[in-house]
Amino acid sequence: MSLHNKDMKELRVELKDKGYPIYIGSGLLQQKELLLNHIKSKQVLIVTNSTIAPLYLDEVLKGLEDFQVEVIELPDGEQYKNLEHIEQIFDLLLEKKFSRNATLVALGGGVIGDMGGFAAACYQRGIPFIQIPTTVLAQVDSSVGGKTGVNHPLGKNMIGAFYQPQCVIADMDVLDTLDDRQLVAGLAEVIKYGLIRDLKFFEWLEGNMALLLARDKRALAYVIEKSCINKAEIVSEDEFETGIRAILNLGHTFGHAIETGMGYGEYLHGEAVAIGMGYAADLSNRMGWITDADVERVIALMKLAGLPVNPPKDMTVEQFIDLMAVDKKNVDGNIRLILLDSIGKATLPINIEQQYLEQTLMNYAG
């Protein structure tokens, strides 16, 4: 069932200094005013990748005939989310003499959004940028909230900035060309919202996962909207992650360790986070906060979505702990994690006793 333009949803991320809209619907790339209303000068740089450019670049360019438009097409994959490829963006901005009023448009998934946003944050100390996310993961999570950055061989997302976009344009039609693996990976972040603060949403997902996997447009529209509402509310309360925003990282410390330890790109971000949420559920159970049945319920939903739940066989407990020690939530060398008080309620970061963590790392098997 298709959604028409009249069904477009507009949400807002309300921030102290400035809010911005999130547009969700079908056919939004054809609604040129959505993009044009947020471009303030005649200079536009589109940052995209080799997968998305052949599919959607021409459609975005159609509304920009009167602008000085440059395009940089990066290779597709987490392994390219690094300073070397950020340099290529800066090279083009400087070669083409882009001013600080120029607008950068990030057209792609989470990697492109993170890199485009970080380049925009840094160039001339900050130029406007717009997110056009093209994956489920980017539409429900990474395009909203202003976290930008790149990976380092020693740690994921350790180099970056908080930098908010002018707007987010989430055209659901672009998901039609998304491959099944990417679709499923994005559902990990959807499930996360149910786990950390929205029990009713978690229950809805338990009953409607088949619709999402079948790409039902109304079901997808619902989960994108619900996810963005959850994220926008949290970001509005805590833009710079000094408190409640940290709960958005459920499973991410484990997941980032997997991504770094196995080599960027071996696991998609959502796949690694799904395994990480299994670890977090197991550890929450060992701490006495959730029941065995709760853990089974978490794992069952991720399996229903087709997400991986078994940790990599090639990673040792010592390797996990070393990599988890490189995490932005850690304080004074203590590993701090987001866990579950219950399904639908996450804890703030807490110091984890090494013995419990080691027990989970040694014994968890989804």
C-alpha positions as CSV (number, residue, x, y, z in Angstrom):
1,M,0.0,0.0,0.0
2,S,1.6,3.2,-1.1
3,L,1.6,6.5,0.9
4,H,0.9,9.6,-1.0
5,N,2.3,13.1,-0.4
6,K,-0.7,14.1,1.6
7,D,0.4,11.4,4.1
8,M,3.7,13.1,4.7
9,K,4.6,13.5,8.4
10,E,6.5,16.4,9.8
11,L,8.2,16.0,13.1
12,R,10.5,18.5,14.9
13,V,13.6,18.1,16.9
14,E,13.3,20.9,19.4
15,L,16.6,22.3,20.7
16,K,17.6,25.3,22.8
17,D,19.4,27.1,20.0
18,K,17.4,25.8,17.0
19,G,15.0,23.1,16.1
20,Y,14.6,21.4,12.7
21,P,12.1,19.3,10.9
22,I,12.1,15.6,10.0
23,Y,10.0,14.9,6.9
24,I,8.7,11.3,6.5
25,G,6.7,10.0,3.6
26,S,6.7,8.7,0.0
27,G,7.7,10.8,-3.1
28,L,9.6,13.4,-1.0
29,L,12.5,13.6,-3.4
30,Q,10.1,14.8,-6.0
31,Q,8.9,17.6,-3.7
32,K,11.7,20.0,-4.5
33,E,10.6,22.7,-2.1
34,L,11.5,20.5,0.9
35,L,15.1,20.6,-0.1
36,L,15.2,24.1,-1.6
37,N,13.6,25.7,1.5
38,H,16.6,24.7,3.5
39,I,19.3,25.8,1.1
40,K,20.6,29.4,1.9
41,S,23.1,30.1,-0.9
42,K,23.8,29.1,-4.4
43,Q,26.7,26.7,-3.5
44,V,25.7,23.0,-2.9
45,L,27.9,20.0,-2.3
46,I,26.2,16.6,-2.5
47,V,28.1,13.8,-0.7
48,T,26.9,10.4,-1.7
49,N,28.3,6.9,-2.5
50,S,28.8,4.6,-5.4
51,T,25.6,2.6,-4.6
52,I,23.2,5.5,-4.1
53,A,24.5,7.9,-6.8
54,P,23.2,5.8,-9.8
55,L,19.8,5.4,-8.1
56,Y,18.9,8.8,-6.7
57,L,21.5,11.5,-7.5
58,D,19.7,12.6,-10.7
59,E,16.4,13.1,-8.9
60,V,18.1,15.3,-6.3
61,L,19.9,17.3,-8.9
62,K,16.7,18.1,-10.8
63,G,15.8,20.8,-8.4
64,L,19.2,22.4,-8.3
65,E,19.7,23.5,-11.9
66,D,20.2,27.2,-10.8
67,F,22.9,26.3,-8.2
68,Q,26.6,25.8,-8.3
69,V,26.4,22.1,-7.5
70,E,29.4,19.8,-7.0
71,V,29.2,16.0,-6.2
72,I,31.6,13.8,-4.4
73,E,30.9,10.0,-4.8
74,L,32.6,8.0,-2.1
75,P,33.0,4.2,-2.0
76,D,30.2,2.4,-0.2
77,G,31.0,0.8,3.2
78,E,31.9,1.3,6.8
79,Q,35.6,0.6,6.0
80,Y,35.7,3.9,4.2
81,K,34.4,6.0,7.1
82,N,37.7,7.5,7.9
83,L,39.7,10.7,7.9
84,E,41.2,9.9,4.5
85,H,37.8,10.1,2.8
86,I,36.9,13.2,4.8
87,E,40.0,14.8,3.3
88,Q,38.5,14.2,-0.1
89,I,35.4,16.2,0.8
90,F,37.5,19.1,2.1
91,D,39.7,19.0,-1.0
92,L,36.7,19.5,-3.2
93,L,35.2,22.2,-1.0
94,L,38.4,24.2,-1.1
95,E,39.1,23.6,-4.8
96,K,35.7,24.9,-5.7
97,K,36.0,27.8,-3.3
98,F,32.9,27.0,-1.3
99,S,32.0,29.7,1.2
100,R,30.8,29.2,4.8
101,N,27.2,29.8,3.5
102,A,27.4,26.7,1.2
103,T,25.1,23.8,1.9
104,L,26.3,20.2,2.1
105,V,23.7,17.5,1.3
106,A,24.4,14.0,2.6
107,L,22.6,11.5,0.3
108,G,23.1,8.0,1.6
109,G,23.0,5.7,4.6
110,G,24.5,6.2,8.0
111,V,28.1,6.2,6.9
112,I,27.5,9.1,4.4
113,G,25.3,11.0,6.9
114,D,28.0,10.7,9.6
115,M,30.8,11.7,7.2
116,G,28.9,14.5,5.5
117,G,27.8,15.9,8.8
118,F,31.3,15.8,10.2
119,A,32.8,17.5,7.1
120,A,30.1,20.2,7.4
121,A,30.8,20.7,11.1
122,C,34.5,21.2,10.4
123,Y,34.7,23.1,7.1
124,Q,35.2,26.8,7.9
125,R,34.0,25.9,11.5
126,G,30.6,24.9,10.3
127,I,28.4,25.1,7.2
128,P,24.8,24.1,6.9
129,F,24.0,20.5,5.9
130,I,20.9,18.5,5.1
131,Q,20.3,14.8,5.7
132,I,18.6,12.6,3.0
133,P,18.9,9.2,4.5
134,T,18.5,6.2,2.2
135,T,18.5,3.2,4.6
136,V,16.2,2.1,7.4
137,L,19.0,2.5,9.9
138,A,19.7,6.1,8.8
139,Q,16.0,7.0,8.6
140,V,15.2,5.7,12.1
141,D,18.4,6.7,13.9
142,S,21.6,8.0,12.6
143,S,20.3,11.0,10.5
144,V,18.5,12.4,13.6
145,G,20.2,14.0,16.5
146,G,23.4,15.5,15.1
147,K,26.0,12.9,15.9
148,T,28.6,13.0,13.2
149,G,32.1,11.5,12.8
150,V,34.4,8.9,11.5
151,N,36.1,5.7,12.7
152,H,39.7,5.2,13.8
153,P,41.4,1.8,13.6
154,L,41.4,1.7,17.4
155,G,37.8,2.7,18.0
156,K,34.5,3.4,16.2
157,N,33.1,6.9,16.0
158,M,35.8,8.2,18.3
159,I,36.5,11.3,16.1
160,G,33.5,13.5,15.5
161,A,31.2,16.4,16.6
162,F,27.7,17.1,17.6
163,Y,26.3,19.1,14.7
164,Q,22.7,19.3,13.8
165,P,21.3,19.3,10.2
166,Q,19.0,21.9,8.8
167,C,16.4,19.2,8.1
168,V,16.0,15.5,7.5
169,I,14.2,14.3,4.4
170,A,13.3,10.6,4.8
171,D,11.7,9.4,1.6
172,M,10.5,5.9,2.2
173,D,10.4,5.2,-1.6
174,V,14.2,4.9,-1.5
175,L,13.9,1.8,0.7
176,D,12.4,-0.1,-2.3
177,T,16.0,-0.5,-3.6
178,L,17.5,-1.4,-0.2
179,D,18.8,-4.9,0.0
180,D,17.3,-7.3,2.5
181,R,20.4,-7.4,4.7
182,Q,20.4,-3.6,5.1
183,L,16.7,-3.6,5.8
184,V,17.1,-6.1,8.5
185,A,20.1,-4.4,10.0
186,G,18.1,-1.2,10.4
187,L,15.5,-3.0,12.4
188,A,18.0,-3.4,15.2
189,E,17.8,0.3,16.0
190,V,14.0,0.1,15.8
191,I,13.9,-2.7,18.3
192,K,16.3,-0.6,20.5
193,Y,13.7,2.1,21.0
194,G,11.2,-0.4,22.2
195,L,13.7,-1.8,24.7
196,I,15.0,1.4,26.1
197,R,11.7,3.4,26.6
198,D,8.7,2.2,24.7
199,L,7.2,-1.2,25.9
200,K,4.1,-0.8,23.7
201,F,6.2,-0.3,20.6
202,F,8.2,-3.4,21.5
203,E,4.9,-5.3,21.8
204,W,3.8,-3.9,18.4
205,L,7.0,-5.1,16.9
206,E,6.5,-8.6,18.3
207,G,3.2,-8.8,16.5
208,N,4.0,-7.0,13.2
209,M,7.6,-8.0,12.3
210,A,6.4,-10.0,9.2
211,L,4.8,-6.8,7.8
212,L,8.1,-4.9,8.1
213,L,10.1,-7.7,6.5
214,A,7.5,-7.7,3.6
215,R,8.2,-4.0,3.3
216,D,4.6,-3.0,4.0
217,K,4.6,0.8,3.5
218,R,2.2,1.6,6.3
219,A,4.1,-0.5,8.8
220,L,7.5,1.0,7.7
221,A,6.0,4.5,8.0
222,Y,4.8,3.7,11.5
223,V,8.2,2.4,12.7
224,I,10.1,5.3,11.1
225,E,7.8,7.8,12.7
226,K,7.8,6.1,16.1
227,S,11.5,5.8,16.1
228,C,12.1,9.4,15.1
229,I,9.6,10.6,17.8
230,N,11.5,8.6,20.4
231,K,14.9,9.9,19.2
232,A,13.7,13.5,18.9
233,E,12.3,13.6,22.4
234,I,15.6,12.2,23.9
235,V,17.8,14.6,21.8
236,S,15.6,17.6,22.6
237,E,16.2,16.8,26.3
238,D,19.9,16.1,26.1
239,E,21.5,17.3,22.9
240,F,25.2,16.7,23.9
241,E,24.7,13.3,25.7
242,T,25.4,14.5,29.3
243,G,22.6,12.3,30.7
244,I,19.5,10.6,29.3
245,R,20.7,10.5,25.7
246,A,23.2,7.8,26.6
247,I,20.4,5.2,26.7
248,L,20.4,5.4,22.9
249,N,23.6,3.4,23.1
250,L,22.0,0.2,24.4
251,G,24.1,-2.6,22.9
252,H,26.4,-0.2,21.2
253,T,29.5,-0.6,23.3
254,F,29.5,-4.4,22.7
255,G,28.5,-3.8,19.0
256,H,31.3,-1.2,18.4
257,A,33.8,-3.7,19.9
258,I,32.6,-6.3,17.3
259,E,32.8,-3.8,14.4
260,T,36.3,-2.7,15.4
261,G,37.6,-6.2,16.4
262,M,36.3,-7.9,13.3
263,G,37.3,-5.1,10.9
264,Y,34.9,-2.3,9.8
265,G,32.4,-3.6,7.2
266,E,32.5,-7.3,8.3
267,Y,29.4,-6.8,10.3
268,L,26.8,-4.1,9.4
269,H,26.3,-1.6,12.3
270,G,22.8,-2.9,13.0
271,E,24.0,-6.5,13.0
272,A,26.7,-5.7,15.6
273,V,24.2,-3.7,17.7
274,A,21.8,-6.6,17.7
275,I,24.4,-9.0,19.1
276,G,25.3,-6.2,21.6
277,M,21.7,-5.9,22.8
278,G,21.7,-9.6,23.4
279,Y,24.9,-9.2,25.5
280,A,23.2,-6.3,27.4
281,A,20.1,-8.4,28.1
282,D,22.2,-11.2,29.4
283,L,24.2,-8.9,31.6
284,S,21.1,-7.2,32.9
285,N,19.8,-10.7,33.9
286,R,23.0,-11.5,35.7
287,M,22.7,-8.2,37.6
288,G,19.2,-9.4,38.7
289,W,17.2,-6.7,36.9
290,I,15.4,-8.7,34.2
291,T,14.2,-12.3,34.1
292,D,15.3,-15.3,32.0
293,A,12.0,-15.0,30.2
294,D,12.8,-11.3,29.4
295,V,16.1,-12.3,27.9
296,E,14.4,-15.0,25.8
297,R,11.9,-12.4,24.7
298,V,14.5,-10.0,23.5
299,I,16.4,-12.7,21.6
300,A,13.2,-14.0,20.1
301,L,12.3,-10.6,18.6
302,M,15.7,-10.2,17.1
303,K,15.6,-13.7,15.6
304,L,12.1,-12.9,14.3
305,A,13.6,-9.9,12.5
306,G,16.4,-12.1,11.0
307,L,19.1,-10.3,13.0
308,P,22.2,-12.2,14.2
309,V,22.3,-12.9,17.9
310,N,25.4,-15.1,18.2
311,P,28.7,-13.4,19.0
312,P,31.7,-13.8,16.7
313,K,33.6,-17.0,17.4
314,D,36.9,-15.3,16.6
315,M,36.8,-12.7,19.4
316,T,38.2,-13.4,22.8
317,V,37.0,-12.1,26.1
318,E,40.2,-10.1,26.5
319,Q,39.8,-8.6,23.1
320,F,36.3,-7.5,23.9
321,I,37.3,-5.9,27.1
322,D,40.2,-4.1,25.6
323,L,38.0,-2.7,22.8
324,M,35.1,-1.8,25.2
325,A,37.6,0.2,27.3
326,V,37.7,2.6,24.3
327,D,34.2,4.0,24.7
328,K,32.9,7.6,25.2
329,K,30.7,6.6,28.2
330,N,33.6,5.3,30.2
331,V,34.9,7.4,33.1
332,D,38.4,7.1,34.7
333,G,39.0,3.8,33.0
334,N,35.8,2.2,34.2
335,I,33.7,0.4,31.6
336,R,30.2,1.9,31.8
337,L,27.2,0.3,30.0
338,I,23.5,0.9,29.3
339,L,21.5,-2.0,30.6
340,L,17.8,-2.9,31.1
341,D,15.8,-2.3,34.2
342,S,13.0,-4.0,32.3
343,I,11.8,-4.3,28.7
344,G,10.9,-0.8,27.9
345,K,13.2,0.9,30.4
346,A,17.0,1.3,30.2
347,T,19.4,2.4,32.9
348,L,21.7,5.4,32.6
349,P,25.4,4.4,32.2
350,I,26.6,2.4,35.2
351,N,30.0,1.0,36.2
352,I,30.1,-2.7,35.5
353,E,31.9,-5.2,37.8
354,Q,34.5,-7.1,35.7
355,Q,33.3,-10.5,37.0
356,Y,29.8,-10.0,35.6
357,L,31.0,-8.7,32.3
358,E,33.4,-11.6,31.9
359,Q,30.6,-14.1,32.8
360,T,28.4,-12.6,30.0
361,L,31.2,-12.5,27.5
362,M,32.2,-16.1,28.2
363,N,28.7,-17.6,28.5
364,Y,26.3,-15.6,26.3
365,A,25.1,-17.4,23.2
366,G,22.0,-16.1,21.6
